[in-house]
Amino acid sequence: MLWASLGVLFAVRATAGFDGGWGPPGVLLAATSYPPLIALLALRRGPTVRYALLACVVLLYLVPFPILGWQWEWMPWTVAAAVLCALPTRWAWPLFVLVVAATGLAYTLTGSTGAEAVARMVVVADDGLIVFGEAALVGTVIRLSAAREELARLALARERLRLDGELRDALGGRLQAIAFRMRKAVREDAPHARHDIREAAELARRTLADIRATAAAYRAGPLPLSPTPVESPRPARRVLLAVLVIQCVLVLTNLSIYEDLGLTHVGPLKVTLAVLGLCAIVVLQTLPQTRAVFAAQALLIVLPIFVVHITWDRLLSFFTGALLLRVRRPYSWALVGVVLAAHLALLRHEGRWALPNDLAAIGGHVLLMWLVYSLGRLTALADVLERARHDLAESAVRRERTRIARDLHDVLGSSLSAVALKGELAERLLDTAPERARAELASLGPMAERAIAELDAIVVDRVELTLTSEIDAARRMLESAGVETTVDVECAPPPAAIDTALAVVLRETVTNVLRHSRAATCEITISESAGTVRLHVLNDGAVAESGTDAERNAPAEDPRRGTGLANLAQRTGGRLTAGHRPGGRFEVTAEFRSDPVGLRRDPDGVDPVPGAQLGDR
């Protein structure tokens, strides 16, 4: 559509050049700025290339002046179009206005009347806006098409973050408690082991029921997407309105010119009615384009032609363009053909101009008709693409929820069922076959750990944590495992970056308490002094193992990225110490400055979480 409009525009300008007597050399010289303009529209490159092509358009536009002087079709519409297409908005529109104003000034200085200068300014603005409007809308369509899956990707990432938080809050603490009690039962005598096994099995059954309910809710529940209204691209509406206003101004200007030339006579009444009619046409263009609006605008365009046809006929292009959009083919093309034939017959009947002028007028009619049609079609296409993007996003979220529901039921549900059944079996075997019971218990710990890993694998994305929610989760997790927990927060809420970093460290530390100790008590303290926020966790029941404290109490590191408390503190700009204390206790202290370094936004742009990766345990 853009190239068809350019072709018609070039043909109209060439016809005007031949009609002005410039001949083939003058017409060719006037076209020297066309190739870089075409390249500017075709090559969607960076600013450097755009600015270079704009410079070429300006320089080649100036080439004919030393050869032909002012005796050629020198209206700088290519410069006006290139300025709008190449420069940022804050520079483009002021320079566009400057080019249009310079056109009027130049025509005035070369002896044209004020009305003629205004008419030339209108043509330059009109042609520039036509090219820019279609180029901008084509660019919008191309970008929407290229990024049709971007919205789906972002919606999927947000949904994964949301579901990850839901699943961890609902299931994560319970799974940790199940694993803790199963490991603890292996090391205890029969009465205590039986109690822990019963508690773990009952917790597994309750968790399994919740998993099934959650899976059913994910399958049947409404999507969390908010409906987003899709609006037509603003550039199309604005350009079309601007071109219509320009055409209305040109109608009034031509009335003045033709009256000065003695070609027509219009009295004050006709001028007043013309102004009112043109204002009504413009106002109708700003309204939603219903059938009633179209009918009213069509009457205001067609009927006055019988009174002021010498200039009003240039508005016919908006009528024929609307016909192409509203009437099905081939009827629309037949109606447009009838209108074009009638327009040409009207021009020939007047007999004031030669055939080339009449053909140029028809060419202008076709150009503006094509502009109205192409902007309407491109706008509709942009709407379709935008709606398709939202449909893709909704479909992606729905598929993700279905997948998670399936994995919860089939994968995690199966694991918890096995844990509950084997726990019941181990409890029955404690009295009759203690060795076998111990073997069953030994396998239950890894099974519960595997369930935790499966929960991590169900939703794979980054996680955003807050200290308040993590404190509550830690308390629930520890108390579910039978650990008496004390929490003391001695400072105001820290800055967002510090808050998230502390939440990540607290989660990791509590995981280690449940995984690597037989804790009965745990103290969590958060304080601030001298610009440093401090997290202190102290638990009893620490198990002496071989290796250093760091090796014993930091989880295995993911080879793909640094994990564990030491690496976590380093990535979040903090400092961490951990080690055994007298009385079988273990202490972890994490400190963060109030203005930490190293806290940066995630490279994928999805909700920054300092150093937190799903699966960092």
N, C-alpha and C positions, 0 to 999 in steps of 0.2 A: 504493500500500500504506500509506503514512504517513497519507494522508487517510482511508482506510477505518478504520484503527486509531483515529484521532481521533474519527471518527463513532461508532464503537462505544463508545469511552470516554465521550464526551459523553452518549450514550444511557444508559449504565449509571449515570452520576452523576445524570442527570435522574430516572431511575427511583428511585434512592435518595432523592432529594429529595422526590418525590411520596409515597414510602412513609413518609418522616419527617413528613409532614403540613405541609410548608412551602407547598404550593400553587403555582400558576403564578407569582405575584410573587416568591416566595422562590427558585424555580428560575431565573427570569430574572435576578434580582439575582446569584445565584451564578455565572451564566454571563457576567457583565460582563467578566471577565478573559480570556475565550476569544478575542475578536477580535485583541487585540494578540499573543497567543500564536500564533495562526494566521499573522499577518503576520510574526512573527519566524521562523517555520519556512519561510514562502513566499519572503520577501525576503532573499536572501543578499547582504547589504550589508556595509559596513565597520563598525568597532567603534562609531562614534558612533550609527549607526542602531540597532544591536543593543542598546546600553546604553539608548537612549531607549525602545525597545519593552519592555525588561525593566522599566524604571521604570513604564511604563504598566500592565504586568501586575500589578506590586505594588500600585500605587495603586488600580486598579480592583478588585483582589481585596479591598481594605479597605473599599470602598464600602458593602457590605451591613451592616457592623457597626453604624454609627450608626442604621440603620433596623430591623434584625432582632435586633441583639444577637448572642447565641450560638445563636439558634433557627433555624439553617439549616445546610445541608451545607457547612461552611466549611473542610474539609480543603484545605490549600494546595498541592495537587498541581500546579496551573498554575504557581505560583511556583517549585516545585522543578524542574519541567521547563524553565522559562525560564532559571533560573540555569545549568543544565547546558548549554543551547543557546547562551546569549549570552556567557558569560564565558570567559576563558582557563582552561585546566585547573587551574593553580595556585590560582586563586580559586574556580572552579566547585565542585569537590568539597568543600572545607571548608564553603562556604556551603550546599551541598546537605545535608550532614550536619547543619548548624545548623538548617535549615528542618525537617528530619525530627525532630530532637530537640525543637525548639520546639513541634511538633505534639503530641508525647507529653506535654510539660510542661503545655501548655494544657488538654489533656483531663484530666490529673490534677487541675489546679487547679479545673476546672469540675465535679468530683465523679465522674469515671469511675474505674473500678477500674484497677489496673495492667495487667491482661490486656487490657482494652478500649483503654487508651492505647497499648499495644504494637501491637494490631491496627490502630489508626488510623495509627500511624507506618508500619507495613508497607504499608498501602494508599497513603499518600503517596509513599513510596519506590518502590513498585511502579509506580504510574502515571507518576511522573517518569522512571523508567528506561525504561519502554516508549516514551514519546515521544522521549526522548533517543537511545535505541538506534536506532530507525528513522530519526530525522532524521540522525544521524551517518552511518549507512550509506548513506542516500540521497545525502547530501553527497559521500561517497566515490565513489559510482557516477557522480555528475554530474561530479566533478573528473576522474575517470579518462576519462570519455567526452570531456570538453572537451580533455583533454591527451593524447588517444590517439596523436597524432603527435609529441608532444614527445620521447618516448624515441627515436623514429626519427630525429628531427633531431639529437639529441645523439650518437647512435651514428654517424650519418653524418658529423658534424663530427669525431669522434674518428678514424674510419676515414680521412677525408681527410688529417688531420694525419699519421697513421701512414704512409699510402701516399706522401704528399709527401716525408717523410723518406727512405723507401726509394728512391723514384725519383731524388731528388737525389743520394743517396749512390751509387747504381748508375750513373746516366746523366749527371748534371749536369756533373761534372768532365770526362768524356770529350767531351761536346758542346762545352764551352768549349775544350778542347785542339784539337778538329777545326777549329773556327772560327779559332783563333789560327794554326794551321799554314797554313790556306788563305789567310788574309790575308797571312801572312808570305811565302808562295810568290810572291805577285804582285809583291813588291818585290825578289826575289832573281834572280840569274842562273840559267841553265838547270840546271847540276848541283845547286846547292843547292835550287832549286825542285822538281826531280824527287824529291829525298830527302824534302822536306816533304810533297809530294803523296802519295808512297807511304805515308808514315807516317800521314797523315790518312785516306787511303782504307782502309788496313788497320784503323785504329782505328774507322772508320765501320762496316766489315763486322763487326768483333767486337761493337760496340755494337748493331748490328742483330740479331745472333744473340741477344744477351742480352735485347733488347726482346721478341723473339718468345718466348723461354723465359719471361720474366716475364709476358707476356700469357697464355700457356698456363697458368701457375701460378695467376694470378688467376682464370681461368675455372674451373679444376678444383680448386683448393686448398680446404681447409676454412675456414670462416668463423672470424675471430679472436674471435668473441663467446663469452664464458663463459656457460654455462647458469645462469639465475637462477631459483631456486625461487620459485613463486608461493604465498603463504600466504593463507589466509582472513583478512579484515579482523579485527583483534583486538577492536575495539569490539563487533562482533556477538557473538563468543564470550563476551566478558566480561559484556555486558549480559544475554545469555540465561542464563548461569550465575548472575548476581546475582538475576535475577527468580526462577529456580528455588529458590535459597536462601531468598529472601523468602517464597515460597509454602510452603516446608517449615516455616519459622518460624511462618507463619500457621496451618498445620495444627495445630501443637502449641499455639499460643496459643488457637485456637478450641476445642481439646479441653478446655483449662482453663476457658474461659468457659462452654461448654455443661455441663460438670460442675457448675460453681457454680450455673448456672440449673436444674439438675436434669433437663436434657434427655438426658443420657447418663451412663453410669458406666463408667469405664475403670480397671482395676486397675494396679498397678505393672508386671505382666508385659506388658500391652498397651502401656503407655507405653514400656517398654524396647524392645519389638519395633518400635514405631512409630519411635523414634529411630534404631534400627539400619537400618530400611528406608529412612528418609529420607536418612540418611548414604550408604547404598549408591546411592540414586538420584542424589545429587549427584556422587559419585565417578564413576559411569558417564557422567555428562554431560561430564566432563573428558577422557574417553578418545576416541580416534578412533571415529567413529560407524559402526561396521560392523554387519552384520546381527545378529551375536551380541549386541553391546552393545544394539542396539535391542530385541531380543527379551527380554533380561534386564530392561531398564528397563521395558518394557511390562508384564511380569509383576509387577514390584514396584509398579507404579502401579495395575493393575487388580485383582489378587487381594485386597489389603487392604481394598478398598471393602466387601467382604462382611462385614468385621469392624468397621471404624471408618468406615462410609460417611458419617456425619454431617458430617465435615470433610475426609476423604481425597479426596473426589470433586473437589476443586479442582485436583488434579494431573492430572486427565484431559485438560486442555487441552494438556499437553506430549505426551501420547500421540496425540491427534487431529491436532495440528500436525505431528508426525512422520509420521503416515499420509499427510497431504496431500503431504509432500515425497517419500515413498518409493514410494507407489502411484500408478500412472498414472490419469489421469482417463479416464472418469467414475467408475471404481471407487473412487477415493479419496473423492470427494464422497459416494458412496453409503454407504461405510463410516462416514464422519464423520456423516452424517445418522442412521444407526442408533445411533451412540454418543450423539449429542445427544438423540435421542428417548428412549433408555434413561436418560440422565441426568435429563431432565425427569420421566420416569415415576417415577424413584427419589425425586426431590424431592416430587412430588405424593403418592406413597405414604406418605412420612413424615408429611405433613400438618401439620407444625409451623408452617409459614409460609404467608402469604397468597400468592396468585398473583403479585402484583408482585414479592415477594421471590424467588420461584422464577424469574421471568423475568430479574430482575437477576442471579441466580446463573448462568443460562444465558448472559446477556450477558457476564459476566466470563469464562466458559468460552470463548465465541467470541473475545473480545478477546485472551486469552492464546494461544489456538490460532492466531489470525491473526498474533500477534507471532512465534511460533515459525516459522510458515510464511513470513512476509514476510522475517524475518531470514535464513532459510535460502535463499530465492530471491535476495534482494539480495546475499547473500554469494556465491552461485554466479555471479550476474551480474558482481560485482566481479572474481571470479576469471577469468571469460571475458574481460572488458575488459583486465585486466592481461596475460593471455596474448596477447591480440590486440595489445597495445602491443609486447610482445616480438617477436611475429611480424612486425609492421610494421617494427620496427627491424632484424630479421634480413633481411627482404626489401629494405629500403632499402640496407643494406650490400652485399647480394648484387648488387643492380642497379648500385650504384656501382662495384663491382669489375669487373662485366661491361662497364660503359661505359668504364672506364679501360683495360681489356684491349683493347677494340675500338679506342679512340683510339690506344693505343700501337702497335698493329699497323698500323692503316690510315693514321693521320696521321703520327706520328713515324717509323714504319717506312718509309713511302713517302719521306719527306724524306731519311732517311739512305741509302736505296737510291739516290736521285737523286744525293746527294753522292758516294757511292762510284763510281757509274758515270761521272759527269762528271769526277771526279778521275782515273779511269783514262784517260778520253778526253783530258783535258788533258795527261797524262803522255805519251801517244802522239804528240800534236801538237807537243810542245816542239821536236822536231828537224825535222819536216816543215812545220809551219805555226805558227811561233812567235807571230805576231800573234793567230791564232785561239786558240791555247793561252792567251795572256794574257787574252783575252776570256772564255774559259771559267773561268779562275781568278778573274777579277774577279766572276763571278756566284756562285762557290762560297762566298765569304765571306758574302754576304747569305743564301744558302741555309742555311748552318750556323747563322747568327744566328736565322733563322726557326725552325729546329729547336729552338733553346733557348727561344724564345718559345712554341713549341707545347708543350714540356714544362711550362712555367709554366702554360699554359692548361688542361692536362689535369686538374690537381687545383687547384681554386680555393678556398683557405681560408688561414687564418693559420698561421704556421710557428713552431715552438718550436726554438730553437737552443741549443747549449751550446758553450762556447769550446773544450773539449778535442776534441770531434768536428769542429768547424770548422777547428781547426789541422790535424788529420789530413787533412781534405778539401782544405784549401788546399795542403798539401804535395803531395798526390797530383795535384791539378789543375796546379800549376806544373811539377812534374817531368814529368808527361805531355806538357806543352807544350815540354819541353826546357829549362826554366828551372832553373838550379841554386839550390836553396832552403836557407836556413839559418834554423832556428827556435831562439830562446833565451827560455825562460820563467824569469824571475828572481824570481817571487813565488809565494806560496801561492795556491790556488784562491780567486778573489774571491767576494763574495756573489752569490747567485743572480741578482739583478737586474743587477748589473754584468757577471756572466758572460755573460748573454744579450745585453746591449748590445754588449759587446766582440765577441761572435761575429757579430752582425749587421754591425758595421763592418768586421770582417776579411773577411767574405764579399764585401761591396761593394768593398772595396779590391782584393782579389785579382782580382775580375772586371774592374776597371778596368786592372789591370796587364796582363792578357791581351788586353783589348780595345783599349787605347790606347797600347801600347808594343811595342817589339821587345826585350823584356828577355831577358838571358842569365843574370842573377843577381837574387836577391831575398832580402832579410833581414827577418825578422819577430821583433820583440822585445816582450816583455810584462814590465813591471816595476811596482813600487809604491814610492812615497816620499811622506812627509808627508800620508798619508791620501788620496792620489790614485793610481789605477791607470792606467797609461799603455800604449797600444798604439802601436808604432812600426814602420812598413813602409817600406823603402827599396829601390828597384829601379833598374837601369840601363836603357838603351835607350829613354829617354823621347823622344817625338817632339815637336818644336817645332811648334805649331800657332798659328793666329791666335786672338786672344781672351785673356782672363785665365786664370790657372791654374784658378780655380774653374770657369770655363765649359768649359775643355778636359777636365778630369778628373772632372767630375760628370755622371752620366747624365742623359738628358732626363727631366724631371719629369712624372709622371703628373698630369693635370689634376684627377683626382678626389681625390688626397691628396698631401701633400708627400713627395717622395722625394729621392734623392741624399744624398751624405755630409753636407752642411751641414745640411739639414733633418733627417736622421737623428740627428745629434748633438744638435741642438736639441730634438727630441722626446724623446730619452732622457736629457736633463739633463746632457749632456756638452759638451766643447769640442773642436773639430777644426781642425787647420791642415794645409794641403796646398800644395805648390808645387815648382818646379824647383830643383835644386841643381847646383853645378858638376860637370862631367864627364858631362853627359847623364843625370843621375840625377833621380829624382822621389821625394819624401818625403811620407808621410802620418803625422800624429801625432794620436791621439785620447786624450783624458783624461777620466776619470770620477771623481767624488768617491765615497768609500766609502759615503756616505749620500745617494745621488742623489735629486733631486726629479723629479717628472714621471713616475716609473715607477708606473703604475697598472694595475689589472686591466682586461683587455679588456672593453668594454661588453657583449659577447655571452656573457661568462662562460666562454668556452672557452679553456683553457690560456693564461695571459697571456704575451705576448711583447712586450717594450718596443719599440715603434715598428716592429716587423717585420711587413710585409705581403707576402703572396705576390705576386710580381711586382715588388717593390722591387728593382731591379737597379742 
